Amino acid sequence: MFGNTLLLTTVILMGLAFFLMGECQFLIPFRHLLIARYGTTITLYAAFLFINVFAGLYVIGRMLFLKDTGRKLAHLEKQLRTGASLSAELSRRLEE
């Protein structure tokens, strides 16, 4: 889950960066001035944007892909305790 979210966040932000590089070509002559004066601010903004996009995608992924996990685990635990329809190995591990 963590790796997929990290990959998706990287792809989204790289796509945004490539789009902005295409749209902001008029700033190329001022590249050195922008990096010298605003480089730290741009880097911090990009880092915070990355963290926020990652957190948002992580929450969305947990809501979509881990829906009803507690109920499913309770059902599995009930089956393990009764030994019904599960392998003997899983029942033995629970008893240990």
C-alpha positions in Angstrom: 0.0 0.0 0.0 2.8 2.4 1.0 4.8 1.7 -2.1 1.9 2.1 -4.5 1.0 5.4 -2.9 4.6 6.6 -3.2 4.7 5.7 -6.8 1.4 7.3 -7.7 2.4 10.5 -5.8 5.7 10.6 -7.7 3.9 10.1 -11.1 1.4 12.9 -10.3 4.0 15.4 -9.2 6.3 14.6 -12.1 3.4 15.1 -14.5 2.7 18.4 -12.9 6.3 19.4 -13.1 6.5 18.5 -16.9 3.3 20.4 -17.5 4.6 23.5 -15.7 8.0 23.3 -17.6 6.1 23.5 -20.8 3.8 26.3 -19.8 6.5 28.5 -18.1 9.1 28.5 -20.9 9.1 32.4 -20.8 10.9 32.1 -17.5 13.9 30.3 -18.9 16.0 33.5 -19.3 15.4 34.3 -15.6 16.2 30.7 -14.4 19.4 31.7 -12.4 17.7 34.6 -10.7 14.7 32.5 -9.7 16.8 29.7 -8.4 19.1 32.0 -6.5 16.3 34.1 -4.9 13.4 31.6 -4.6 15.0 28.2 -4.8 14.5 27.4 -1.1 10.9 28.5 -1.1 10.1 26.5 -4.3 11.8 23.4 -2.8 9.9 23.7 0.5 6.6 24.2 -1.3 7.3 21.2 -3.5 8.2 19.1 -0.4 5.0 20.1 1.4 2.9 19.5 -1.8 4.5 16.0 -2.1 3.6 15.2 1.6 0.1 16.5 1.3 -0.6 14.6 -2.0 0.9 11.5 -0.5 -1.2 11.7 2.6 -4.4 12.3 0.6 -3.8 9.4 -1.7 -2.9 7.2 1.3 -6.1 8.0 3.0 -8.1 7.5 -0.1 -6.4 4.1 -0.8 -7.1 2.9 2.8 -10.8 3.9 2.5 -11.2 2.1 -0.8 -9.0 -1.0 -0.4 -9.4 -1.7 3.3 -13.1 -1.4 3.5 -14.7 -3.7 6.1 -11.4 -5.1 7.2 -12.3 -5.3 10.9 -15.5 -7.2 10.1 -13.6 -9.6 7.8 -10.9 -10.2 10.5 -13.5 -10.8 13.1 -15.1 -13.4 10.8 -11.7 -15.1 10.2 -11.0 -15.1 14.0 -14.4 -16.8 14.6 -13.6 -19.4 12.0 -10.1 -20.0 13.6 -11.6 -20.4 17.1 -14.2 -22.9 15.9 -11.9 -24.7 13.5 -14.7 -24.7 10.9 -13.7 -24.6 7.2 -10.1 -23.7 7.8 -7.0 -25.7 7.6 -5.7 -27.5 10.7 -2.4 -25.6 10.5 -4.1 -22.2 11.1 -6.1 -23.6 14.0 -2.9 -25.0 15.6 -1.2 -21.7 15.3 -4.0 -20.0 17.1 -3.9 -22.5 20.0 -0.1 -21.9 20.5 
